Amino acid sequence: RSEEQVLAKAPLKVKLGNEDYELPILAITRMAEWRQKVIATAKEIGGLGVSLAGLGEAFLAFPEKIMGLVFAYAPNLPQDKILDPDKGGATEEQFALAFSQIESVAFPYLRQVSLMKSLALIQSLTPSEKSTSSSSPSTGSRQIM
């Protein structure tokens, strides 16, 4: 999303079935409530023996969970129409895309967290100066190896 869209709180535009919908950007407290539903769903899937590391793949096995989270985010969506195959019902791909868009606004700090993890990894792999430096007894100068 562009900075302009973020500042204007422009709605998310999704297509489910044959219809286009605009999903509002939720206020902080409502977004926090939705994130708790995501976490509860993740714990529920985890309770089925799925590790946290494999949670992404677990959602593939439970696509109805993704659909439920999209409807939880935007309860005003016409569920019956969207799910009715005789009325041009939505596809799992459409729900996955809608969920991805919602996730990007619900977890805006994921990019920063990923960057911090990468920096921490780089730092852990880079030898520190203390472990690679020594003093020369003859000159008293420090040499970096």
C-alpha positions in Angstrom: 0.0 0.0 0.0 1.2 3.5 -0.8 1.8 6.0 1.9 -1.1 8.0 0.6 -3.4 5.0 1.0 -2.2 4.3 4.5 -2.7 7.9 5.6 -6.1 8.1 4.0 -7.1 4.8 5.5 -8.2 3.7 2.0 -10.1 0.5 2.2 -8.7 -2.8 0.9 -10.1 -3.8 -2.5 -10.8 -7.5 -2.8 -12.7 -9.7 -5.2 -14.7 -12.6 -3.8 -16.6 -14.6 -6.4 -17.7 -12.3 -9.1 -18.0 -9.2 -6.9 -15.6 -6.5 -5.8 -15.7 -5.5 -2.2 -14.0 -2.8 -0.2 -12.9 -3.8 3.3 -12.4 -1.0 5.8 -9.2 -0.5 7.7 -10.0 -1.3 11.3 -9.2 1.0 14.1 -6.4 -0.1 16.5 -8.6 -1.8 19.1 -10.7 -3.6 16.5 -7.6 -4.7 14.7 -6.2 -6.0 18.0 -9.4 -8.0 18.5 -9.0 -9.5 15.0 -5.3 -10.4 15.6 -6.4 -12.2 18.7 -8.8 -14.3 16.5 -5.8 -15.1 14.2 -3.7 -16.1 17.2 -6.6 -18.2 18.6 -7.0 -19.9 15.3 -3.2 -20.6 15.1 -3.4 -22.1 18.6 -6.4 -24.2 17.6 -4.5 -25.6 14.6 -1.4 -26.0 16.8 -3.5 -28.0 19.2 -4.1 -30.5 16.4 -0.4 -31.4 16.5 0.9 -28.8 14.1 4.1 -27.0 15.2 4.3 -23.2 15.0 7.1 -23.6 12.4 4.6 -25.5 10.2 1.7 -23.2 10.8 1.8 -21.7 7.3 1.5 -25.1 5.7 -1.2 -26.0 8.3 -3.4 -23.2 7.0 -3.2 -24.9 3.6 -4.8 -28.0 5.1 -7.5 -25.9 6.7 -8.6 -23.3 4.1 -11.9 -22.8 5.9 -9.9 -21.2 8.7 -8.7 -18.5 6.3 -12.3 -18.0 5.1 -13.5 -17.7 8.6 -10.8 -15.1 9.4 -11.7 -13.0 6.3 -15.4 -13.0 7.4 -14.3 -12.2 11.0 -12.4 -9.2 9.7 -15.4 -8.0 7.6 -18.6 -9.4 9.1 -20.7 -7.3 6.7 -19.7 -9.4 3.7 -22.6 -11.4 2.3 -21.3 -14.8 3.2 -24.1 -16.8 1.6 -23.6 -15.1 -1.7 -19.9 -15.3 -1.6 -19.9 -19.0 -0.8 -22.7 -20.1 -3.1 -21.3 -21.8 -6.2 -24.5 -21.1 -8.1 -24.0 -17.4 -7.6 -20.4 -17.3 -8.7 -18.9 -18.3 -5.4 -15.5 -17.3 -4.4 -12.4 -19.5 -4.8 -9.8 -20.4 -2.2 -7.3 -18.4 -4.2 -9.5 -15.3 -3.8 -9.8 -15.9 -0.1 -6.0 -16.4 0.2 -5.4 -13.1 -1.6 -8.0 -11.3 0.6 -6.4 -12.8 3.7 -2.9 -11.7 2.6 -4.2 -8.1 2.1 -5.8 -8.1 5.5 -2.7 -9.6 7.1 -0.5 -6.8 5.6 -2.6 -4.1 7.4 -3.2 -6.1 10.5 0.5 -6.9 11.1 2.2 -3.8 9.7 5.4 -4.5 11.7 6.2 -7.8 10.1 8.7 -6.3 7.7 10.5 -4.5 10.5 10.6 -7.7 12.6 12.0 -9.6 9.7 14.7 -7.0 9.2 15.6 -7.1 12.9 15.9 -10.9 12.8 18.1 -10.6 9.7 20.3 -8.1 11.4 20.6 -10.2 14.6 21.5 -13.2 12.4 24.2 -11.2 10.6 25.5 -9.9 13.9 25.7 -13.5 15.3 27.6 -14.7 12.3 30.1 -11.7 12.3 33.1 -12.3 14.5 33.3 -9.6 17.2 36.4 -7.4 17.4 37.2 -8.8 20.9 37.6 -12.3 19.7 39.8 -11.5 16.7 42.0 -8.8 18.1 45.2 -9.1 20.0 47.8 -6.7 21.4 51.4 -6.8 20.2 53.6 -7.0 23.2 56.5 -5.4 21.4 54.7 -2.3 20.2 51.7 -2.1 22.4 49.6 -1.6 19.3 46.4 -3.5 18.6 46.2 -5.6 15.5 43.0 -6.8 13.9 43.3 -10.3 12.4 
